[in-house]
Amino acid sequence: MAGYLTTHVLDTARGCPAAGLRIELFSVDGEIRSRLAEMVTNDDGRTDSPILPQDRFATGTYELVFHAGDYLRATGQDGEAPLFLDEVPIRFGMSDGEAHYHVPLLLSPYGYSTYRGS
């Protein structure tokens, strides 16, 4: 089995999945970022398929960019401009070519957390 990458976004301020949040995936090679995918979370706060599926998986350095500002505005959590959080980039490495990597985002208007999930 080849590796793959999934993500999940939870709105911790509202206590629910973050539906409709746009996410971009980039591969990173030194100073070069190459966009590989763009998806929007479903009603469960997940993408409908892996953001990096098995047939495109490769080890290396990646960056997920969560477009939190658009989501926060759409859900009435934007507050005064400028937003405290707008784009949330998370750069991480994947070294095991056979593993499932899961990078969730726990989001609120003034903070976020991430970890390697399962």
WOFENGI-V182131 format. One record per pair of residues at least 6 apart in sequence whose C-alpha atoms are under 8 Angstrom apart, sorted by the first residue. I is the first residue (numbers start at 0). GAP is how many residues later the second one is. Records with the same first field share a line. If there is no record, write none. Layout:
I: GAP  GAP
//
This chain:
0: 97
1: 52  53  55  95  96  97
2: 50  51  54  55  93  94  95  96  97  98
3: 46  48  49  50  53  94  95  96  97
4: 45  46  47  48  52  95  96  97  98
5: 41  43  44  45  46  94  95  96  97
6: 39  40  43  44  95  96  97  98
7: 33  37  38  39  94  95  96  97
8: 8  9  10  32  36  37  95  96  97  98
9: 6  7  8  35  94  95  96  97
10: 6  7  95  96  97
11: 94  95  96
12: 94  95  96
16: 26  27  28
17: 23  24  25  26  27  53
18: 21  22  23  24  25  26  27
19: 20  21  22  23  25  51
20: 19  20  24  45  46  47  49  50
21: 16  17  18  19  44  45  46  49
22: 15  16  17  18  41  42  43  44
23: 11  12  13  14  15  40  41  42
24: 10  11  12  13  26  37  38  39  40
25: 7  8  9  10  11  36  37  38
26: 6  7  8  9  33  34  35  36
27: 6  32  33  34  35
28: 32
36: 14  15
37: 13
38: 8  12
39: 7
40: 6  7
41: 6
56: 40
57: 39
58: 34  35  36  37  38
59: 33  34  35
60: 30  31  32  33
61: 29  30  31  32
62: 26  27  28  29
63: 25  26  27
64: 22  23  24  25
65: 21  22  23
66: 19  20  21
67: 17  18  19  20  39
68: 9  14  16  17  18
69: 16
71: 6  37
76: 32
77: 31
83: 25  26
84: 24  25  26
93: 7
99: 18
100: 15  16  17
101: 14  15  16
102: 11  12  13  14
103: 10  11  12  13
104: 7  8  9  10
105: 6  7  8
106: 6
//
